[in-house]
Every structure is written in structure tokens, then in C-alpha cells.
Amino acid sequence: MITSLDSSVIDANSEAMGIGVPVLMTNAGKAVASVLSERFPGKRIAFVCGGGNNGGDGIAAAKVMGPEDVSVYLLRPRGTIRSDFIKGMLSELMCQIKDFSKFDEKGCDVIIDCALGTGMSGEVRSPYDVFIKTANAFKGNVVSVDVPSGLGTSLPLRPDMTITFHDVKEGMNPENSGEIIVKDIGIPKEAYDNVGPGDMLRYPIPKDDSHKGSNGRLLIIGGGPYYGAPAMSALAAMRVGTDIVRLAVPKNCSSVIASFSPVLMISELSGDSLRREHLEHLLDLSLKHEAVLIGPGLGVSGDTADAVREFVRKCGVPAVIDADGLTALGKDFVSNGRTILTPHIREFEKLGGDPHKADDSIGMLAEKMDSVILLKGKTDLISDGERIRRNITGSPGMTGAGTGDVLAGIVAGLLSKGMTCFDAAALGAFISGRAGEHAFEERSYGMTATDVIETIPKVLKEYLR
């Protein structure tokens, strides 16, 4: 079962692979026509079409059926249809085309609902409400295409059958959708297995009335033996659109980290490493943020590892655990269900994963640890124990020090902006890899992790509409 957003993401990823809306719509039309011809031979069929892609599916189906058997009723004027492809199909129809205001139920045996698809939001408005009431009162058969119009609203259409594509859509069941028939319309497997440009539709676009802090507040706990790692994570998080990033770092490196950028906020911890005596303060501080990243530059001393384990166990907000934070966990770690682990292959093995069978073991390890795992590599693997997705963006120049810290900052930033753990990990891997590709184009093998940070906004500008 997939959400309406998943459906849009898959369509966009298919289009990026060269399988565009015209191809998918044509295939959808053929699939619908085949079912109707088989189930309702000799029946008079009326397609009721909205102005969007759902209406286009109906027009595509009417185009391949005999013109003497079908008629098309438009819920919106032809001039409001934006798609040139749909307008072109409409002009090629040989059947009757009428405005829905002229609909006569005596002239048909079957109504095909192609009014509102997965992209609708809010309550049903005119003229769609009139159509739904008409269809619900119809004495013949009613078939919905992809989803029943108005599904999830106070005025849903109740069809006898729904012909849906690729997978059942969220909220559909036999009670509200009738008999559900799932048809393959040629969506490439890679469009949903691989993270792609379509996944940028998941990015939380700031609202017009946003204020400081409403688009993510992230706490990063790191530093001590090393200071570059937490600084790069913080800058990456800010470049991906996080409003506020606060670093909780030991006193010995706080001034150096603060010098990286005037926008970084520093909470200084006593001493030269993370210790258990800092935990109460850090746990209180975490509650003022939407997400936490722990690990970059912490080191692996015994007291620090103990502090990491206890903080993660008690932390009440979603967390990303990276680098030295992963080393502290051990194979018996189980999260609170809102945790992302970002290991490379050696860290993955230390956590209990099989480096030689990563595709098989990542799901089992994610389920065991109740965490999302983002396994970094030439092809990144992302799993929550139920699903596995792959990210193939990236460049040969991303083997240098710090690129993992950049990825962790991007993922944590997205998590602080309200994304789920799985989606933040998947989209973060895509953005990081694509930024690395841009950096490689500019710097070749001379690129550094800071070059990746500086090209993150280029990725956002490239894909966000």
C-alpha cells in the first residue's frame, strides 16, 4: 500500500528515467479498457473525467475502446485542461464528448469515475460534489480509476470496483473501494526501489508564514578529540534548510568550532570530552530541539562511550547516530524506534551486519535494532526492517575525510524539519550524493567535504519547485 505522495514520487522518478506521464497514461488507459471490455461487454460506458491526470487516464481508456460503446463527460471546460498530451488525446476521440451538466443516466449502464485522483486535497468542491452524489445514486455499476473520487473526505464516492495502478493506495479497502484490481502500467522497478529526483517532493517546503525555528531545530553533540567533524555536520544541516543548529561540544574545541561560521550556536561542555556528568544538561537541551545528531568527532574513550549509550537510551526526540557514536552502541543496541544509524561497511559489521551479504542482512539488523539504517557505500542502502531502498548518486571524489559527517548533518537536518526517519535517510543520501556529483564536476578529485556542503543549495535549487 502506498500513499498519494508515494505515487507522485514514483511517477516523477519514472519520468526522470525517461518513462513520462504520456507513456504511463497510455498504459493506464489500455489497462482500464481491458478490464472494462472483459467485465462489461456490450454495456454502454460513460467516462466522467476531471481536468487532471485522473481524467487523462479515462480519456486514454475511451480512446482505445469502440466509439459506439463509450461517451465522455467533462467536469471542467476543455480550456482549463493544462496538459497538451491530454488535450491532444481529447481531440482524437471519436466518441461523444459532452459537458457533465448534460449527463443523462438513462444513456449508460456503467459510470467510470475519473474525476479526482491521488493529488486532491481538502474537501470536494463543485462540480465534483454533484458528480459524486449522482454516481452514488446511480442504479448501474460504478467503477473508479486509481482511487475513488473524494476518498478520505466527507463526500466519498462508493464504487462497485476500483481499477488502481502499481499498488493499492493508502486508505483503500473493499468497503470504500469495492473490488480492487491492481494493474501494472510499466513503472520501472528502479522508480520505487531507488531514491531519485521524485523523492525531492518529500522535502518539507517552508510555509509563507514561517518564523525562526519553525523549519527545524537541530542539536549536534560531538567534538572533543576532533573539531572539524561536528562543524561540517552543522554547516551541512544549515545548507539543507535547517533553521537553527546548536552544537554541544567540549570546552577545548568550542571556540574553534564557533569560528567556522557566525550562524552556529554553541553550548559549551566542561572538559575535553563528552562525559556522563553532561547527560542531564544534554537531555534537557535535546527537548528544545526537533532532532539530535550524536557522534561526529566524539572519540571512543570509555567514559564517552558510556555517555553515548545512556544518552541514546534516554533521548526523547528523534536521533541520528553517526561515526564514534556508532562505535559506542555495540551489537545489542535497540532504539526507541525513532533513530537513524549511518554506518560505513566496517561499522555495519561491528553492529552485527554481514558485510558480504549487506542486501540481505541490513533489513534484519534494522528490524532487530528498531532503527533505520543508512549503510554508506558506492550504492547506499536504506532500510527500516520492512523496506529497502537504494541511492546511486555520488561521485568518485567522495572518499575523502568529512563526507560522512556532511551526510549525517544533511540527514539530521531533514529529520529536524519533520521528515520520518526512513524518508530523511533516503532523501539525505540522495541530496548528499547529488551535491557530491556537482562538487566533482567543479573540482574533480581535488574536491573536499566542504565543497559538498557548498553545493547542497544547488541540489535544492535544481529539484525543488
BABA-983703 format. One record per atom (N, C-alpha, C): residue in three letters; x, y, z. Coordinates in steps of 0.2 Angstrom, whole numbers, plus 2048, in hexadecimal, padded with zeros to 3 digits. Example, Ala and Ser with C-alpha at 12.3 -4.5 7.8 and 13.67 -1.06 7.14 Angstrom:
2
ala8427E4827;ala83E7EA827;ala8427F0827;ser8407F5823;ser8447FB824;ser840800827;
//
This chain:
465
met8047FA800;met800800800;met804806800;ile80380B7FC;ile8078117FB;ile8028177FC;thr80681D7FE;thr8028237FF;thr8018277F9;ser7FD82C7F9;ser7FD8307F3;ser8048337F1;leu8078357F7;leu80E8387F5;leu8138337F2;asp81282D7F5;asp8168287F2;asp8158277EA;ser80F8277E9;ser80D8277E2;ser81082C7DD;ser80F8327E0;ser8128387DD;ser81A8377DC;val81D8357E1;val8248347E1;val82682F7DC;ile8238297DC;ile8248247D7;ile8238267D0;asp81E82A7CE;asp81C82D7C8;asp8228327C6;ala8258367CA;ala82A83A7C9;ala8308377C8;asn8328327CC;asn83882E7CA;asn83882A7C4;ser8328277C2;ser8318247BB;ser8328297B6;glu83082F7B7;glu8318347B1;glu8388367B1;ala83C8367B6;ala8438387B6;ala8478327B3;met84482C7B3;met8478267AF;met8458267A8;gly84182B7A6;gly83F82B79F;gly83882779D;ile8348257A3;ile82E8227A2;ile8298287A5;gly82782C7A1;gly8238327A3;gly81B8317A3;val8188367A5;val8118367A6;val80D8337A0;pro80F83579A;pro80B833794;pro80B82B793;val811828795;val812821794;val80E81E79A;leu80E8207A0;leu80B81D7A5;leu80381E7A4;met8018247A2;met7FA8257A1;met7F782179B;thr7FB820796;thr7F981B791;thr7F8814793;asn7FD812797;asn7FD80B79A;asn7F780A79F;ala7F68107A2;ala7F080F7A7;ala7E980F7A3;gly7E981379E;gly7E381279A;gly7E280C797;lys7E7808795;lys7E6802792;lys7E47FD797;ala7E77FE79D;ala7E57F97A3;ala7DE7FA7A5;val7DC8007A5;val7D58017A7;val7D07FE7A2;ala7D280079B;ala7CE7FD796;ala7CD7F6796;ser7D37F2797;ser7D37EB797;ser7CE7E879D;val7CE7EB7A2;val7CA7E97A8;val7C27EA7A6;leu7C17F07A4;leu7BA7F27A2;leu7B77ED79C;ser7BB7EC797;ser7B97E8792;ser7B87E1794;glu7BC7DE799;glu7BB7D879C;glu7B57D77A0;arg7B47DC7A5;arg7AF7DC7AA;arg7A87DE7A7;phe7A87E37A2;phe7A17E67A0;phe7A17E6799;pro7A17E0796;pro7A07E078E;pro7997E278C;gly7997E6787;gly7927E8784;gly78F7ED788;lys7927F078E;lys78F7F5792;lys7917FC790;arg78C800791;arg78E80778F;arg79280B795;ile79780D793;ile79C810799;ile79D817798;ala79C81B79E;ala79D82279E;ala7A38237A2;phe7A882679F;phe7AE8297A3;phe7AD8307A5;val7AD8317AC;val7AC8387AF;val7B383A7B1;cys7B683F7AD;cys7BD8417AE;cys7BE8487B1;gly7C38487B6;gly7C584F7B8;gly7CA8527B4;gly7CD8577B6;gly7D285B7B2;gly7D98597B3;gly7DA8547B7;gly7E18527B9;gly7E384B7B6;asn7E88487B8;asn7EB8427B6;asn7E683C7B7;asn7E283D7BC;asn7DD8377BD;asn7D88377B7;gly7D683E7B5;gly7D283E7AF;gly7D583C7A9;gly7DC83D7A8;gly7E083B7A3;gly7E08337A2;asp7E08307A8;asp7E08297A7;asp7D98267A4;gly7D482A7A6;gly7CD8287A3;gly7CD82979C;ile7CF82F79A;ile7CF831793;ile7D482C78F;ala7D982A792;ala7DE82578E;ala7DA81E78E;ala7D681C793;ala7D2816792;ala7CD81778D;ala7C981C78D;ala7C481D788;ala7C781D781;lys7CD820780;lys7D0820779;lys7D1819776;val7D281477A;val7D480D778;val7CE809777;met7C880B77A;met7C280777A;met7BE80A774;gly7B9805772;gly7B580776C;gly7B180D76D;pro7B1812769;pro7AD81876A;pro7A581776B;glu7A3812768;glu79C811769;glu79A80E770;asp79F80C774;asp79D80977A;asp79E80E780;val7A281477E;val7A4818784;val7A2820782;ser7A1823788;ser7A082B787;ser7A582E78D;val7A783478C;val7AB837791;val7A783E793;tyr7A783F799;tyr7A484479C;tyr7A98487A0;leu7AA84F79F;leu7B08537A2;leu7AD8577A7;leu7B08567AD;leu7AE85A7B3;leu7B18617B3;arg7B68637AF;arg7B98697AE;arg7B986B7A6;pro7B88727A5;pro7B987479E;pro7BF87179B;arg7BF870794;arg7C586E791;arg7CB873792;gly7C9879792;gly7CF87E792;gly7D387E799;thr7D087B79E;thr7D387B7A4;thr7D88757A5;ile7D88707A0;ile7DD86B7A0;ile7E486D79E;arg7E986C7A3;arg7EF86F7A2;arg7F486A79E;ser7F386479E;ser7F785F79B;ser7F685F793;asp7FB86178F;asp7FB860788;asp7F9859786;phe7FC854789;phe7FB84D787;phe7F484B788;ile7F184D78E;ile7EA84C78F;ile7E584F78A;lys7E7856788;lys7E3859784;lys7E385677D;gly7E985377B;gly7EA850775;gly7E684A774;met7E684677A;met7E284077A;met7DB841779;leu7D984777C;leu7D284977C;leu7CF84A775;ser7D484E772;ser7D285076B;ser7D284A766;glu7D5844768;glu7D583E764;glu7CF83A765;leu7CB83B76A;leu7C683676C;leu7C0836767;met7BE831765;met7B9830760;met7B282F763;cys7B282E76A;cys7AB82D76D;cys7A883476F;gln7A2834772;gln79F83A774;gln7A383D77A;ile7A384477A;ile7A684777F;ile7A284D782;lys7A084D788;lys79B85278A;lys79D855791;asp79A85A793;asp79B85D799;asp79785979E;phe7998587A4;phe7968547A9;phe78F8577AB;ser78E85D7AA;ser7878607AB;ser78285D7A7;lys78485A7A2;lys77F85679D;lys77F84F79E;phe78184C7A4;phe7828457A5;phe77A8427A6;asp77983D7A2;asp77383A7A3;asp7748327A5;glu7728307AB;glu77482A7AD;glu7708247A9;lys76B8267A6;lys7678217A2;lys76B81F79B;gly77082379A;gly774822794;gly77A81D795;cys77B81B79B;cys78181679D;cys77F8117A2;asp78380C7A2;asp7838067A6;asp7888067AC;val78E8097AA;val7938097AE;val7968107AF;ile7988137B5;ile79B8197B5;ile7A28187B7;ile7A781B7B4;ile7AE81B7B6;ile7B08217B9;asp7B28217BF;asp7B48267C3;asp7BC8287C2;cys7BD82D7BE;cys7C48307BD;cys7C48377BF;ala7C18397C4;ala7C08407C6;ala7C68427CA;leu7C783F7D0;leu7CC8427D4;leu7D183C7D6;gly7D783D7D5;gly7DC8387D6;gly7E08397DD;thr7E68367DD;thr7EA8367E4;thr7EC83D7E6;gly7EC8427E1;gly7EF8497E2;gly7EA84E7E6;met7E484C7E7;met7DF8507EA;met7E08527F1;ser7DE8587F3;ser7DF8597FA;ser7D985D7FD;gly7D885D803;gly7D2861806;gly7CB85D804;glu7C6861805;glu7BF85E804;glu7BD85E7FC;val7B985A7FA;val7B685A7F3;val7B28617F2;arg7B48647EC;arg7B186A7EA;arg7AD8697E4;ser7A986E7E2;ser7A586D7DC;ser7A986E7D6;pro7A886A7D0;pro7A28667CF;pro7A385F7D1;tyr7A985D7D4;tyr7AA8567D6;tyr7A58547DB;asp7A38587E0;asp79E8567E5;asp7988537E1;val7958577DC;val78F8557D9;val79084E7D5;phe79684D7D2;phe7978477CF;phe7978417D4;ile79B8427DA;ile79B83D7DF;ile79483B7E1;lys7908407E3;lys78983E7E5;lys78583B7DF;thr78683D7D9;thr7838397D3;thr7858327D3;ala78C8317D3;ala78E82A7D3;ala78C8267D9;asn78C8287DF;asn78A8247E4;asn7828227E4;ala77F8267E0;ala7778257DF;ala7768217D9;phe77B81F7D5;phe77A81C7CF;phe7788157D0;lys7748127CC;lys77180B7CD;lys7768067CA;gly77A8087C5;gly77E8037C1;gly7858037C5;asn78A8007C1;asn7907FF7C4;asn7958057C4;val7998067C9;val79D80C7C9;val7A48097CA;val7A980C7C6;val7B08097C7;val7B48107C7;ser7B88107CC;ser7BD8157CD;ser7C48137CA;val7C78187C8;val7CE8177C5;val7D381A7CA;asp7D88167CC;asp7DD8177D1;asp7DB8187D8;val7D781D7D9;val7D481D7E0;val7CD8207DF;pro7C881E7E4;pro7C28217E4;pro7C28287E5;ser7BF82C7E1;ser7BF8347E2;ser7BC8357E9;gly7BF83A7EC;gly7BD83C7F3;gly7BF8387F8;leu7C38327F7;leu7C582E7FC;leu7C9832802;gly7C7830808;gly7C983480E;gly7C683A810;thr7C183C80C;thr7BE84280D;thr7B7841810;ser7B3846811;ser7AC845814;ser7A784380E;leu7A9843808;leu7A5841802;leu7A983D7FE;pro7AA836800;pro7AD8327FB;pro7A882E7F7;leu7AB82D7F1;leu7A78297EC;leu7A88217EE;arg7A381D7EE;arg7A38167F0;arg7A28127EA;pro7A78107E6;pro7A780C7E0;pro7A68057E1;asp7A48017DC;asp7A37FA7DD;asp7AA7F77DB;met7AF7FA7D8;met7B57F87D6;met7BA7FE7D6;thr7C07FD7D7;thr7C68027D6;thr7CB7FE7D2;ile7CD8017CD;ile7D37FF7C9;ile7D98037CB;thr7DD8017CE;thr7E38057D1;thr7E98037CD;phe7EF8077CE;phe7F58067CA;phe7FB8057CF;his7FF8007CD;his8057FF7D1;his8047FC7D8;asp8007FF7DC;asp7FF7FC7E3;asp7F97FF7E6;val7F67FC7EB;val7F07FF7EE;val7F28067F1;lys7EE80B7F1;lys7EF8117F4;lys7ED8117FB;glu7F08157FF;glu7EF816806;glu7E7817807;gly7E481480C;gly7DD81580E;gly7D881180A;met7DA80E805;met7D680A801;met7D5803804;asn7CE801804;asn7CC7FA806;asn7C67F8802;pro7C47F2803;pro7BE7F07FF;pro7B87F3801;glu7B87F6807;glu7B27F980A;glu7B1800806;asn7B6804805;asn7B680A802;asn7B880A7FB;ser7BA8057F8;ser7BD8057F1;ser7BA7FF7ED;gly7B67FB7F0;gly7B37F57EC;gly7B87F07EB;glu7B77EC7E6;glu7BD7E87E3;glu7C37EC7E1;ile7C87EA7E3;ile7CE7EE7E2;ile7D37E97DD;ile7D47EC7D7;ile7D87E97D2;ile7DE7ED7D1;val7E47EA7D2;val7EB7EE7D1;val7EE7EC7CA;lys7EF7F17C6;lys7F27F07C0;lys7F97F37BF;asp7FD7EF7BC;asp8047F17BA;asp8047F67B4;ile8077FC7B5;ile8078017AF;ile80E8027AD;gly8127FE7AF;gly8197FF7AC;gly81E8037B0;ile81C8057B6;ile8218097BA;ile8278047BC;pro82D8077BA;pro8338037BB;pro8348027C3;lys8377FC7C4;lys8387FA7CB;lys83D7FF7CE;glu8428027CB;glu8468077CD;glu84380D7D0;ala83D80E7CD;ala8398157CF;ala8378157D6;tyr83680F7D9;tyr83480E7E0;tyr83A80B7E4;asp83E8077E1;asp8438047E5;asp8498097E7;asn84A80D7E2;asn8508127E2;asn84D8197E4;val85181D7E8;val84F8247EA;val8518287E4;gly84D82C7E2;gly84E8307DC;gly84B8377DD;pro84B83B7D7;pro8498427D7;pro8428437DA;gly83E83E7D9;gly83783E7DB;gly83683F7E3;asp83B83C7E6;asp83B83C7ED;asp83C8437F0;met83E8487EC;met83F84F7EE;met8388517F0;leu83284E7ED;leu82C8507EF;leu82A84F7F6;arg82E84B7FA;arg82D84A801;arg830850805;tyr835854802;tyr838859806;tyr83385E809;pro83485F80F;pro82F864812;pro83086B810;ile82C86E80C;ile82C874809;ile82A87980F;pro82E87E811;pro82C883816;pro825887814;lys821888819;lys81B88C817;lys81C893817;asp818897814;asp81989E813;asp8198A1819;asp81689F81E;asp8168A2825;asp81A89F82A;ser82089C827;ser82489982C;ser82889E830;his82A89C836;his82F8A083A;his83589D83C;lys83A8A083F;lys84089D841;lys83F897846;gly841891843;gly84088B847;gly83B886845;ser836889841;ser83188583F;ser833880839;asn839880836;asn83B87C831;asn841878834;gly84187683A;gly84687183C;gly84A874841;arg84B871847;arg85087384C;arg85486C84E;leu85A86D84D;leu85E86784D;leu864868853;leu864863857;leu86A86285C;leu86F85D85A;ile875860859;ile87B85B857;ile87F85A85D;ile88085485F;ile885853865;ile88B84F862;gly891853863;gly897850860;gly89D854862;gly8A285285F;gly8A9856860;gly8AC853867;gly8B2856868;gly8B685486D;gly8BD85386A;pro8BE84C869;pro8C584B865;pro8C584E85E;tyr8BF84F85B;tyr8BF852854;tyr8BA857854;tyr8BB85C850;tyr8B7862850;tyr8B4863849;gly8B7860843;gly8B586283D;gly8AE85E83B;ala8AD85883E;ala8A885483C;ala8A185783E;pro8A0859845;pro89A85C847;pro899863843;ala89E866842;ala89D86D83E;ala89A86B837;met89D866834;met89A86582D;met89386282D;ser89285E832;ser88B85C833;ser886861834;ala888866838;ala88486C839;ala883870833;leu88887282F;leu887876829;leu883872824;ala88486C823;ala88086881E;ala878868820;ala877868827;ala870868829;ala86D86F827;met871874828;met86E87B826;met86D87C81F;arg87287981B;arg871879814;arg86B875811;val869870815;val86386D812;val85D870815;gly85D876818;gly85787A81A;gly855879821;thr859877826;thr85887782D;thr85887E830;asp853880833;asp854887836;asp85988883B;ile859884840;ile85D885846;ile86187E847;val86887F848;val86C87A849;val87187C84F;arg870878855;arg87487985B;arg87987385C;leu87F87585D;leu88487085E;leu886870866;ala88586A869;ala887869870;ala88E86586F;val893869871;val89A866870;val89E868876;pro8A4864877;pro8A886587D;pro8AC86C87C;lys8AD86F882;lys8B0875882;lys8B787687E;asn8BB87087E;asn8C187187A;asn8C1872873;cys8BB871870;cys8BA872869;cys8B5877867;ser8B187A86C;ser8AB87E86B;ser8AD884867;ser8B2888869;ser8B488E865;ser8B688D85E;val8B988785D;val8BB886856;val8B5884852;ile8B1880854;ile8AB87F850;ile8A688584F;ala8A6889854;ala8A288F853;ala8A589484E;ser8AB89384D;ser8AF897848;ser8AD895841;phe8AA88F840;phe8A888D839;phe8A3891836;ser89E89483A;ser899898837;ser89589C83D;pro8948A283B;pro8908A6840;pro8898A3842;val88689F83D;val87F89D83E;val87F897843;leu884894845;leu88488E849;leu883890850;met87F88C854;met87E88E85B;met88188885F;ile88588A864;ile889886868;ile88788586F;ser88687F871;ser88587E879;ser88C87A87B;glu88F87E87F;glu89687B881;glu895876887;leu898870886;leu89986B88B;leu8A086B88F;ser8A086A895;ser8A686A899;ser8AB865897;gly8B1866897;gly8B6861896;gly8B886188E;asp8BB85B88D;asp8BD85A886;asp8BA854882;ser8B5851885;ser8B184C882;ser8AA84B885;leu8A6848882;leu89F846884;leu89F84188A;arg89C843890;arg89C83F896;arg89583E898;arg89483989D;arg88D83889F;arg88B83E8A3;glu88F8428A6;glu88D8478AA;glu88984D8A6;his88A84C89F;his88785189B;his88084F899;leu87E84989B;leu878846898;leu87184A89A;glu87184C8A0;glu86A84F8A2;glu86985589E;his86F85989D;his86E85F89A;his86D85E892;leu87085988F;leu86F857888;leu868855887;leu86585188C;leu85E84E88B;leu85985488B;asp85A858890;asp85685E890;asp85686288A;leu85C863887;leu85E867881;leu85A86487B;ser85A85D87B;ser85885A875;ser85085B875;leu84D85C87A;leu84585D87A;leu844864877;lys848868876;lys84786F873;lys84986E86B;his84A868869;his84B867862;his84786285F;glu846862858;glu84285D855;glu846856853;ala84D857853;ala851851852;ala858852855;val85B84C856;val86284C858;val867848854;leu86D84B853;leu87284784F;leu877846855;ile879840856;ile87F83E85B;ile88483A858;gly88A83C859;gly890838856;gly89583B853;pro89484084F;pro89A84384B;pro8A084684F;gly8A684384F;gly8AB845852;gly8AC84485A;leu8A884085C;leu8A783E863;leu8AD83B866;gly8B0836862;gly8B5832865;gly8B282C868;val8B682786A;val8B482086C;val8B681E873;ser8B8823877;ser8BA82287E;ser8B481E882;gly8B681A887;gly8B181788B;gly8AB81B88E;asp8AD820891;asp8A8825894;asp8A382888F;thr8A682A889;thr8A282C883;thr89D827881;ala89F821880;ala89B81C87D;ala89581B882;asp89781A888;asp89181A88D;asp88C81F88D;ala88F82588C;ala88A82B88C;ala88682B886;val889829880;val88582887A;val87F82387B;arg88181D87E;arg87C81887E;arg87681A883;glu87881E888;glu87382088D;glu86F82588A;phe87282A886;phe86E82F883;phe86982D87E;val86B82887A;val867825875;val861822878;arg86381E87D;arg85D81A881;arg85881F883;lys85A825886;lys855829889;lys85282F885;cys85583087F;cys85483587A;cys84C835878;gly84983A879;gly84283A877;gly84083D871;val84583F86C;val843842866;val84783D861;pro84583E85A;pro84883A855;pro84F83B855;ala853836853;ala85B837854;ala85E83384E;val86483684C;val868833847;val86F83284B;ile87182C84A;ile87782984D;ile87C828848;asp88282B848;asp88782B843;asp88E82A846;ala892828842;ala89A828843;ala89B82484A;asp89F82884F;asp8A0825855;asp89A824859;gly895827858;gly88F82585C;gly88D81E85A;leu88E81B854;leu88C814852;leu89180F855;thr897811856;thr89C80D859;thr89A80B861;ala897810864;ala89580F86B;ala88F80B86C;leu88B809866;leu884806867;leu8857FE869;gly8897FB865;gly88A7F4865;gly8847F0862;lys8847E9862;lys8807E585E;lys8797E4861;asp8797E6868;asp8727E586B;asp86E7EB86C;phe8707F0868;phe86C7F7868;phe8657F6865;val8607F9869;val8597F9866;val857800868;ser854803863;ser85280B863;ser84B80B866;asn849811866;asn842813868;asn83D813862;gly84081185C;gly83C811856;gly83C817852;arg84081C854;arg841823851;arg848825850;thr84C82084D;thr85382184D;thr85681E846;ile85B822843;ile85E82183D;ile86581F83F;leu86881A83C;leu86F81883D;leu872819836;thr87881C836;thr87B81D82F;thr88281A82F;pro88381382F;pro88981082F;pro88C810828;his89380F827;his89680D821;his897805822;ile89A80281E;ile8997FB81E;ile89D7F7824;arg8A27FA826;arg8A67F882C;arg8A27F9832;glu89F7FF833;glu89A800839;glu8947FB838;phe8927FA832;phe88C7F6832;phe88E7EF834;glu8947EC833;glu8967E6835;glu8967E683D;lys8997EB840;lys8997EB847;lys8927EB84A;leu88D7EE847;leu8877EE84A;leu8837E7849;gly8867E3845;gly8837DC844;gly8817DB83D;gly8827DF839;gly8807DE832;gly8857DA82E;asp8837D6829;asp8887D2825;asp88A7D681F;pro8907D881F;pro8937DD819;pro8937D9813;his8937D3812;his8937CF80C;his88C7CE809;lys8877CF80E;lys8807CE80B;lys87C7D480E;ala87E7DA80D;ala87B7E080F;ala8737E080D;asp8727DF807;asp86B7DF805;asp8667DB809;asp8697D580B;asp8647D180F;asp8647D2816;ser86A7D5819;ser86B7D5820;ser8687DC823;ile8687E181E;ile8677E8821;ile85F7E8823;gly85B7E5820;gly8547E5822;gly8537E1829;met8577DC82A;met8567D8830;met8597DC836;leu85F7E0834;leu8627E483A;leu85E7EA83C;ala85B7ED837;ala8577F3838;ala8517F183C;glu84E7EB83B;glu8487E883E;glu84A7E7846;lys8507E3846;lys8527E184D;lys8547E8851;met8577ED84E;met8587F3852;met8537F8852;asp84D7F684F;asp8477FB84F;asp84A80284C;ser84E802847;ser851808845;ser85180883D;val85180E83A;val85380F833;val85A80F832;ile85D80A82E;ile86480A82C;ile86580D825;leu86A812825;leu86C81481F;leu87381281E;leu87480D81A;leu87B80A819;leu87E80D813;lys884811815;lys887815810;lys88C81080B;gly88C812805;gly89080E800;gly88F8117F9;lys89280E7F4;lys8918107EE;lys88A8107EC;thr88680B7EE;thr87F80C7EE;thr87D80B7F5;asp87A8117F8;asp8778117FE;asp87180D7FF;leu870809805;leu86A805806;leu86780880C;ile86080980C;ile85C80C811;ile857807813;ser856805819;ser85180081B;ser84E802822;asp848801823;asp845801829;asp8427FA82C;gly8457F5829;gly8437EE82B;gly83D7EB827;glu8397F0823;glu8347EE81F;glu8367EF818;arg8397F5817;arg83A7F7810;arg8427F880F;ile8447F8809;ile84B7F9807;ile84B7FE801;arg84E803801;arg84F8077FB;arg8568097FA;arg85880A7F4;arg85F80B7F2;arg8608127EF;asn8668157F1;asn86881C7EE;asn86E81B7EA;ile86E81D7E4;ile87381C7DF;ile8778237DE;thr8758287E1;thr87882E7DF;thr87F82E7E3;gly8838327E1;gly88A8337E4;gly88F8337DF;ser8958347E1;ser89B8357DC;ser8A18327DF;pro8A68317DB;pro8AC82D7DD;pro8B08327E2;gly8AF8387E2;gly8B383D7E6;gly8B083D7EE;met8AB8397EF;met8A88397F6;met8AB8347FB;thr8B18327F9;thr8B482E7FE;thr8B8831803;gly8B9838803;gly8BD83C807;gly8BA83D80E;ala8BE83F813;ala8BC84081A;ala8B684581A;gly8B184481E;gly8AC84981F;gly8A684881B;thr8A6844816;thr8A0843812;thr89A83F816;gly89C83B81A;gly89783781F;gly89483C824;asp898841826;asp89584682B;asp89084A827;val89284C821;val88D85081D;val88784C81C;leu88784681A;leu881842819;leu87D842820;ala880841825;ala87D84082C;ala87984782D;gly87C84C82C;gly87985382D;gly873854829;ile874852822;ile86E85381E;ile86884F820;val869848822;val864844824;val86184782B;ala865849830;ala86384B836;ala85F852835;gly861856830;gly85D85C82F;gly85685B82C;leu856856827;leu84F854825;leu84B85182A;leu84E84D82E;leu84A84A834;leu847850838;ser84B85583A;ser84985A83E;ser84385E83B;lys84385E834;lys83E862830;lys83785E830;gly837858833;gly831854834;gly83084E830;met83584C82C;met835846828;met83584082C;thr83283B82A;thr83383482D;thr83A83282D;cys83C82D831;cys84382B831;cys84582882A;phe840824828;phe842820821;phe84382581C;asp83E82A81B;asp83E82F816;asp844833816;ala84683681D;ala84B83A81E;ala85283781C;ala85283081D;ala85982D81B;ala85982C814;ala85482A811;ala854829809;ala85582F806;leu851835807;leu85283B804;leu85983E805;gly85B83D80C;gly86284080E;gly86783D809;ala867836808;ala86C833804;ala86C8357FD;phe8668377FA;phe8658397F4;phe8688407F3;ile8668457F8;ile86984B7F7;ile87084C7F8;ser8738487FD;ser87A8487FE;ser87E8457F8;gly87B8407F5;gly87F83D7EF;gly87E8427E9;arg8798457E8;arg87884A7E3;arg87C8507E4;ala87D8527EA;ala8818587EB;ala8898567EA;gly88A84F7EB;gly89184D7EA;gly89284C7E2;glu88D84B7DF;glu88E84B7D7;glu88F8527D5;his88C8577D7;his88D85E7D5;his8948607D7;ala89685E7DD;ala89D8607E0;ala8A285D7DB;phe8A18577D9;phe8A68537D5;phe8A68567CE;glu8A18597CC;glu8A185C7C5;glu8A58627C5;glu8A58667CB;glu8A986C7CC;glu8B086B7CE;arg8B18667D2;arg8B88657D5;arg8BB85F7D4;ser8B885A7D0;ser8BB8547CF;ser8BD8507D5;tyr8C384D7D5;tyr8C58497DB;tyr8C884E7E0;gly8C88547DE;gly8CB8597E4;gly8C585B7E8;met8BF8597E7;met8BA85B7EB;met8BA8597F3;thr8B785C7F7;thr8B885B7FE;thr8B185B801;ala8B0859807;ala8A985880A;ala8A685F80B;thr8AA86480C;thr8A786B80C;thr8A486D805;asp8A786A800;asp8A486C7F9;asp89D8697F8;val89C8637FB;val8968607FB;val8918647FF;ile893867805;ile88E86B808;ile88C871804;glu891874801;glu88F87A7FD;glu88B8797F7;thr88A8727F4;thr8868717EF;thr87F86E7F1;ile87E86D7F7;ile87786B7F9;ile8728707F7;pro8728767F7;pro86D87B7F5;pro86C87A7ED;lys8718787EA;lys8708777E3;lys86C8717E1;val86C86C7E5;val8678667E5;val8608697E6;leu85F86C7EC;leu85986F7ED;leu8568737E8;lys85A8777E5;lys85887C7E0;lys8568787D9;glu85A8727D8;glu85986E7D2;glu85286A7D2;tyr8508687D8;tyr84A8647D8;tyr8448667DC;leu84586B7E0;leu83F86E7E4;leu83B8737DF;arg8348727DF;arg8308767DB;arg82C87A7DF;
//
